[in-house]
Each structure stands twice: as C-alpha cells, then as structure tokens.
Amino acid sequence: MDAPCVRGAVAGGAASSDDRAQSAADYSLLPYPAMPVTLSQPQHLAALATLFGLDPPDVDRASVLELGCASGGNIIPLAARFPRASFRGIDLSQRHIDEGHKRIAELALRTSASSRAT
C-alpha cells in the first residue's frame, strides 16, 4: 500500500515548490478567519511554563512567533496589549499578510510584524 499523500508529497517528505505555491494560492482565494485565541495569551503560556518547572520570560517583554497567523487576528491585539513585547507572524497567504500589514499600520504598532513563508 502506498503512503498517504498530501498535495503530491509523500507523508513525511518535503513538499515541492509547486505544491507550496498552490497551497498559498488556495489560502489567498478563500481567506480563513483570524481571531484572538485565549489559550495563546502570553500570560497563560507563562503560567503553564511555570507549572512545568520552566522559568518563562517576563510577559511584557516576551518574543512570540505565530505560525499560520492569517491576517494577525490573534497577535495584533497582543501587540497592542504588550507594546514592549515582540511579535512575528508567518503565513503562506500573501493576501493575509497584506491585510495584517494594513491593520498594523492603521493601529500604528511597531512591535508586530508579519512575513510570508517561502
């Protein structure tokens, strides 16, 4: 029996650049909602880290990376709430990234940035 495939790539293998480009195009055609996610709040993650015996950084100065950030509906509000923290979002869809940059500019945020995965 053949291994299951995702967009032409064998599971566990690397996707081709054509497959990645098609995935990005698919996401741009049908944007998905970008909303705040309560469980990703830095203070929540810091509390969990403490419970597991880790020493998390100060929430006000945290560095946050969100993979699949869409247009920043989760990390842009966090950047507004924690202006001394650093936020970076990565998404396949250039459309989402452009929308996120527009929101960041409208809010005059300096701590949030988005980039497109290549």
N, C-alpha and C positions, 0 to 999 in steps of 0.2 A: 504494500500500500504506500502511495506517495505521501510525503509530508504535507501538512496543510499549508496553503499559500495565502499570502496577504499582498494584494496588488502586484502579483507576479514574483514576489520574493519568497524564497523558501523560508519557513518559520525558523528563526534563529539566525538567518543570514542577513546580509546587508541589502537594502532596497537599492534599486538602480536610481540614477539621477532622473530618469524619465518618470519612474514611479513616484518619487518625491515631488516632482513638478506637477504631476497630475493630482496628487493629494492636496497640494497647496491651491491648485486651481479649483478643486472641489469645494474647499473651505471658503474660498472667496466668492463662489457662486451662491452659497447658502450659509450666510453668517449664523453663528450659534450665539446664544445669549451669554453675556458677560455680566455676572452679578457678584456681589460680595459673598464670600464663603466664611461663615463664622468660625469654623474649626481651623482656618488658616491664619487667624489673628496672631500677631507676634506674641502677645501676652499669653495666649492659650498654648502656643508651641513652647514658650519658655517654661510655663508651669509643667507641661509634660516632660520636658527635658530635665527639670529639677527632680520630678518624681522618679525618673530613671537614673538618678545619680550624676547627671551631667551639670556642667556649670555654663548655662547659656549666657550670651552677651546681653548687655543692657538693652531692653526692648526699644528704648528711644534711639538707639544707635545701631540697630540690627541691620544686617545685609540680607535681603530677601531676593530669591530667584524664583520666578514662577514660569514653569514650562507649560505651554498651551494657554497663554494669558488672554487670548482673544483680543478684545479692544481695551483691556485693562480694567474691566468692571470690578475686579477684586483688588488689584494692587494700587490703582489710582486713589481710591478712598483711603487706603492705608498710608499712601504717601502724603495725603493731605493731613491725616491724623498724626503722623510721625514725621515731621519735616526734617529731623536730623538723621533719620534712617536712610538707607539706600535700597532702592527697588529696581529690579530689572525683570522685564517680561520678554519671553521669547514665544513666537507663534509662527506657524507655517504660512498663514494668510497675510499677504501684503495689505489687503483691504482692512483687516482687523488692526494691523499695526498703524496704518494711516489714520484710522478712526481714533486709536489710542493717542497718537501724537497730537491730534486735534484737541482732544479732551485735556491733555496735559497743558497745551498752550493756552486754552481757554481759562484754565484754573491757575495759570502762571506757576506751575510746580517746577522745581528744579531738581528734586530728588528722585523723580521717576523717569525711567527710560524704557523704551521698547526696541526690540530689534527683530529682524526676520531671520528665521533659521534657514540655512542654506544646505 
